Amino acid sequence: MKPFPPTLRERRRYILFRVSPHEHEKKVVLDSITKTMINLFGEVNLARAGFSILQYDEGKGEGIIKTNNRYVDDIIGCLSLLGRIGGEKARIDIISVSGTMKKARG
């Protein structure tokens, strides 16, 4: 089976974020974001957004989320409304949004 041509593939966006305080694990951060996304937009939009945390540095508290380009605003809204991670007060700051992984890292 041939892969889809670029014109038929879904476009992705990469969101660079920072968690403060930054002593949380990747799984705890992902669970908190998922629960907030379900509460705000429901399971259907969670599945359509197709987001995942590609990288997460637990020492710095920085990570990169990959998502569909149509749901970037939903993910950003979810991250900004998130008040607790793992039962502790925390906040997530959006550093940048990019169309390529290379630009998101740099």
Backbone as JSON, one array per atom type, in Angstrom:
{
  "sequence": "MKPFPPTLRERRRYILFRVSPHEHEKKVVLDSITKTMINLFGEVNLARAGFSILQYDEGKGEGIIKTNNRYVDDIIGCLSLLGRIGGEKARIDIISVSGTMKKARG",
  "N": [[0.84, -1.17, 0.0], [0.6, 2.16, -0.88], [1.93, 5.18, 0.59], [0.03, 8.07, 1.72], [-0.2, 10.94, -0.43], [1.38, 14.17, 0.1], [-0.61, 16.17, -0.05], [-2.93, 15.03, 0.9], [-2.49, 14.33, 3.51], [-2.92, 14.92, 7.03], [-2.31, 18.06, 8.52], [0.15, 18.97, 10.88], [0.84, 20.51, 14.05], [3.21, 21.81, 16.33], [3.56, 22.31, 19.71], [5.37, 24.06, 21.95], [5.91, 23.86, 25.36], [6.01, 24.83, 28.86], [6.17, 23.6, 32.12], [5.43, 24.69, 35.35], [5.56, 24.41, 38.82], [8.37, 22.33, 37.92], [8.66, 19.56, 38.55], [7.25, 17.31, 37.72], [6.24, 14.14, 36.3], [6.21, 12.78, 32.95], [3.97, 11.13, 32.35], [2.08, 11.88, 34.29], [1.63, 14.55, 33.63], [0.58, 14.24, 31.03], [-1.78, 12.78, 31.63], [-3.2, 14.69, 33.14], [-3.59, 16.75, 31.25], [-5.13, 15.36, 29.39], [-7.46, 14.72, 30.89], [-8.44, 17.31, 31.39], [-8.92, 18.18, 28.78], [-10.95, 16.38, 28.0], [-12.97, 17.14, 29.8], [-13.49, 19.76, 28.92], [-13.94, 19.67, 26.07], [-14.82, 17.15, 25.3], [-14.77, 13.59, 24.47], [-14.77, 13.01, 21.75], [-13.67, 15.25, 20.37], [-11.19, 15.16, 21.57], [-10.15, 12.82, 20.48], [-10.14, 13.54, 17.77], [-8.34, 15.65, 17.76], [-5.95, 14.39, 18.18], [-3.64, 14.54, 19.84], [-0.36, 14.32, 21.29], [2.33, 13.92, 23.62], [5.43, 14.48, 22.54], [8.1, 14.93, 23.33], [9.5, 15.3, 26.57], [11.15, 16.95, 29.02], [11.95, 16.24, 32.14], [13.6, 17.5, 33.98], [13.82, 20.2, 33.22], [11.18, 20.76, 32.8], [10.03, 21.17, 30.36], [8.33, 20.58, 27.27], [7.11, 19.07, 24.18], [4.2, 19.16, 22.34], [2.4, 17.35, 19.95], [-0.1, 17.98, 17.57], [-3.18, 18.08, 15.66], [-3.62, 20.56, 13.14], [-6.05, 21.91, 13.14], [-6.97, 21.89, 15.71], [-5.37, 23.34, 17.4], [-5.96, 25.7, 18.82], [-7.82, 24.74, 20.66], [-6.25, 23.0, 22.21], [-4.36, 24.82, 23.26], [-6.08, 26.45, 24.76], [-6.95, 24.55, 26.61], [-4.53, 23.96, 27.92], [-3.99, 26.42, 29.1], [-6.06, 26.68, 30.92], [-5.61, 24.69, 32.71], [-5.13, 23.87, 36.03], [-4.16, 22.21, 37.99], [-1.8, 19.63, 38.41], [-1.42, 16.33, 38.85], [-2.66, 16.55, 41.35], [-1.44, 18.69, 42.58], [-0.9, 22.24, 42.75], [-0.24, 23.83, 39.7], [1.12, 25.24, 36.67], [0.91, 25.76, 33.16], [2.85, 27.1, 30.68], [2.72, 28.44, 27.43], [5.21, 28.39, 25.09], [5.9, 28.48, 22.34], [4.37, 28.0, 19.07], [4.63, 25.88, 16.34], [5.17, 24.81, 12.93], [6.92, 22.85, 12.28], [8.98, 20.27, 13.65], [11.64, 20.83, 14.06], [11.81, 23.65, 14.24], [10.32, 24.01, 16.53], [11.93, 22.94, 18.54], [14.11, 24.66, 18.54]],
  "CA": [[0.0, 0.0, 0.0], [1.38, 3.39, -0.98], [1.57, 6.22, 1.57], [-0.75, 9.18, 1.2], [0.59, 12.09, -0.88], [1.35, 15.27, 1.08], [-1.84, 16.97, -0.11], [-4.0, 14.32, 1.59], [-2.13, 14.11, 4.9], [-3.31, 15.95, 7.98], [-1.21, 18.93, 8.93], [0.46, 18.91, 12.3], [1.47, 21.65, 14.69], [4.0, 21.44, 17.5], [3.42, 23.32, 20.74], [6.41, 23.99, 22.97], [5.33, 24.33, 26.61], [6.82, 24.71, 30.08], [5.38, 23.36, 33.33], [6.08, 25.18, 36.56], [6.88, 23.85, 39.08], [8.7, 21.35, 36.9], [9.07, 18.24, 39.04], [6.23, 16.32, 37.36], [6.61, 13.16, 35.3], [5.51, 12.89, 31.66], [2.68, 10.45, 32.42], [1.18, 12.68, 35.12], [1.29, 15.73, 32.83], [-0.3, 13.77, 29.96], [-3.08, 12.44, 32.22], [-3.88, 15.93, 33.53], [-4.02, 17.43, 30.03], [-6.2, 14.55, 28.8], [-8.68, 14.91, 31.69], [-8.94, 18.66, 31.16], [-9.44, 18.2, 27.41], [-12.23, 15.67, 27.99], [-13.96, 17.96, 30.5], [-13.82, 20.95, 28.15], [-14.37, 19.46, 24.69], [-15.37, 15.82, 25.1], [-13.89, 12.54, 23.96], [-14.71, 13.04, 20.28], [-12.68, 16.24, 19.97], [-9.9, 14.66, 22.03], [-9.68, 11.87, 19.47], [-9.88, 14.26, 16.51], [-7.14, 16.48, 17.93], [-4.82, 13.48, 18.03], [-2.44, 15.11, 20.45], [0.53, 13.48, 22.1], [3.55, 14.59, 24.06], [6.54, 13.84, 21.86], [9.28, 15.04, 24.19], [9.3, 15.98, 27.84], [12.35, 16.97, 29.85], [11.47, 16.39, 33.51], [14.47, 18.41, 34.7], [13.46, 21.58, 32.87], [9.73, 20.91, 32.76], [9.65, 21.59, 29.01], [7.93, 19.5, 26.4], [6.54, 19.39, 22.88], [2.95, 18.46, 22.04], [2.03, 17.28, 18.54], [-1.54, 17.96, 17.42], [-3.74, 18.45, 14.37], [-3.61, 22.02, 13.05], [-7.39, 22.44, 13.38], [-7.29, 21.86, 17.14], [-4.32, 24.03, 18.16], [-6.58, 26.63, 19.76], [-8.42, 23.95, 21.74], [-5.16, 22.52, 23.08], [-3.82, 25.97, 23.97], [-7.07, 26.79, 25.78], [-6.89, 23.52, 27.63], [-3.29, 24.14, 28.69], [-4.05, 27.65, 29.89], [-7.04, 26.5, 31.99], [-5.16, 23.63, 33.6], [-4.68, 24.46, 37.28], [-3.54, 21.21, 38.86], [-1.17, 18.48, 37.78], [-1.16, 15.33, 39.87], [-3.18, 16.99, 42.64], [-0.7, 19.85, 43.07], [-1.05, 23.44, 41.93], [0.79, 23.96, 38.66], [0.7, 26.05, 35.54], [1.61, 25.44, 31.92], [3.04, 28.26, 29.83], [2.99, 28.14, 26.02], [6.38, 29.13, 24.64], [5.73, 28.76, 20.91], [3.67, 27.05, 18.23], [5.41, 25.79, 15.12], [4.73, 23.84, 11.95], [7.92, 21.8, 12.14], [9.61, 19.85, 14.89], [12.95, 21.49, 14.16], [11.61, 25.02, 14.74], [9.8, 23.93, 17.9], [13.06, 22.69, 19.45], [15.07, 25.77, 18.55]],
  "C": [[0.89, 1.24, 0.0], [0.98, 4.38, 0.11], [0.77, 7.34, 0.9], [0.17, 10.27, 0.66], [0.44, 13.25, 0.11], [0.06, 16.09, 1.08], [-2.99, 16.32, 0.64], [-3.7, 14.06, 3.07], [-2.65, 15.24, 5.78], [-2.1, 16.78, 8.36], [-1.07, 18.89, 10.44], [1.04, 20.23, 12.77], [2.14, 21.14, 15.96], [3.97, 22.59, 18.48], [4.5, 23.08, 21.79], [5.84, 24.61, 24.25], [6.3, 24.12, 27.77], [5.89, 24.57, 31.28], [6.14, 23.96, 34.5], [5.14, 24.98, 37.74], [7.12, 22.6, 38.24], [9.15, 19.99, 37.42], [8.04, 17.14, 38.76], [6.75, 15.38, 36.28], [5.74, 13.33, 34.05], [4.11, 12.29, 31.73], [1.66, 11.26, 33.21], [0.72, 13.92, 34.36], [0.31, 15.34, 31.72], [-1.7, 13.44, 30.49], [-3.87, 13.7, 32.59], [-4.39, 16.68, 32.31], [-5.19, 16.68, 29.4], [-7.51, 14.74, 29.57], [-9.28, 16.29, 31.46], [-9.55, 18.78, 29.77], [-10.8, 17.5, 27.32], [-13.3, 16.5, 28.68], [-14.4, 19.16, 29.67], [-14.48, 20.64, 26.81], [-14.95, 18.09, 24.4], [-14.38, 14.86, 24.45], [-13.73, 12.58, 22.45], [-13.65, 14.04, 19.81], [-11.28, 15.87, 20.46], [-9.31, 13.71, 20.99], [-9.34, 12.57, 18.16], [-8.61, 15.11, 16.59], [-5.89, 15.63, 17.78], [-3.54, 13.99, 18.66], [-1.65, 14.07, 21.22], [1.73, 14.3, 22.51], [4.72, 13.83, 23.45], [7.79, 13.81, 22.73], [8.88, 15.72, 25.48], [10.55, 15.83, 28.67], [11.9, 17.26, 31.29], [12.34, 17.35, 34.33], [14.12, 19.87, 34.46], [11.96, 21.83, 32.92], [9.25, 21.38, 31.4], [9.29, 20.38, 28.17], [7.36, 20.01, 25.1], [5.31, 18.51, 22.68], [2.74, 18.49, 20.53], [0.52, 17.18, 18.46], [-1.94, 18.31, 15.99], [-3.85, 19.98, 14.3], [-4.98, 22.65, 13.31], [-7.72, 22.58, 14.86], [-6.21, 22.52, 17.99], [-4.93, 24.96, 19.2], [-7.24, 25.9, 20.93], [-7.36, 23.47, 22.72], [-4.58, 23.67, 23.89], [-4.78, 26.43, 25.06], [-7.07, 25.81, 26.93], [-5.67, 23.69, 28.53], [-3.37, 25.37, 29.59], [-5.04, 27.53, 31.06], [-6.64, 25.43, 33.0], [-4.58, 24.24, 34.87], [-3.95, 23.51, 38.19], [-2.98, 20.08, 38.02], [-0.82, 17.51, 38.9], [-1.6, 15.76, 41.25], [-2.47, 18.19, 43.23], [-0.95, 21.05, 42.16], [0.1, 23.53, 40.94], [0.23, 24.83, 37.55], [1.53, 25.64, 34.34], [1.65, 26.7, 31.07], [3.34, 27.79, 28.41], [4.16, 29.01, 25.59], [6.24, 29.48, 23.16], [4.9, 27.67, 20.25], [4.36, 27.07, 16.89], [4.82, 24.73, 14.21], [5.72, 22.7, 11.75], [8.53, 21.49, 13.5], [10.93, 20.59, 15.12], [12.81, 22.91, 14.72], [11.08, 25.01, 16.16], [10.92, 23.72, 18.9], [13.94, 23.92, 19.61], [14.5, 27.03, 18.93]]
}
